């Protein structure tokens, strides 16, 4: 823990207190969050900086796919992700791609990818799966870097059932009643006692699990606004002049984060850090 040792070296062995403690803890929390966002940060930086006409004669979506594969390969080579974690991220790819194919289909058209690409399959550019994998990668990396532990986690079967219902509702609400808010209420009750324990510096801090879901969902919603501004994909109301993504999408992303969390907790390594209430 070189960072912590360096901070204590400045204090000659005395404990940090008051504003100074807040400053250093907040600083290291931010740095660890930035490290946890390595994949997401690099990928979305490429999304924002990639010229609309592509790069070196390659269409934009294809260039983004190559870049994302390179970053993913680097993280595996640098051992920033384990074999089990890579398997989990591949699952995010599959789930995300299936959702993209459905949402962009002619019968639904929730959003669209307007640019040409050689790497489009069923109308969806293959790089899109990395957007969902980026969320999973963040959760996995943050768990390790912040030494995350969970107290009073609900039974796994209930959490898994809720995650399946959330994923199914992304499809079924186009034809049946939208259960989004009922699922949100169910989740609030399910995780009402659940607490996240994390360590920014040298002390454990706590946060309600539901608050972390909402906060992560909010930042994804912000990233989505930037991505649609640059025309990576577009919602129907953005085809003429760009406007912000509807605030209701924040709730959708928060529910997706819950589903991501349930998948990540299926890793055997992580289960040892979770306490399930009796």
Secondary structure, 3 states (H helix, E strand, C coil): CHHHHHHHHHCCCCCCCHHHHHHHHHHHHHHHHHHHCHHHHHHHHHHHHCCCCCECCECHHHHHHHHHHHHHHHHHHCCCCCHHHHHHHHHHHHHHHHHHHHHCCCCCCCEECCCCCCCEECCEEHHHHHHHHHHHHHHHHHHHHCCCEEEEECCHHHHHHHHHHHHHHHHHCCCCCCCHHHHHHHHHHHCCCCEEEEECCCCEEEEEHHHHHHHHHHHHHHHHHHHHHCCCCEEHHHCCCCCCCCCHHHHHHHHHHHHHHHHHCCCHHHHCCEEECC
